[in-house]
Amino acid sequence: MKVTIDKDRCSGHGRCYVLAPALVTDDAFGYGEIVGDGDVAPGQEEAARHAAEACPEQAFTVTK
């Protein structure tokens, strides 16, 4: 499982890094930024899905 952020769609609401702080951080402007290579560690799958569902712009996505 992997997470990505579409920077063109992200508006900086911050829901992704609040809901999945092990996977996403914020950049200097408050936009989401993937931690590491985007691989979801065991035990973080639910947080990744929750963050993707909460993104109003659907900029944060989870893929298998």
Secondary structure, 3 states (H helix, E strand, C coil): CEEEECCCCCCCCCHHHHHCCCCEEECCCCCEEECCCCECCCCCHHHHHHHHHHCCCCCEEEEC
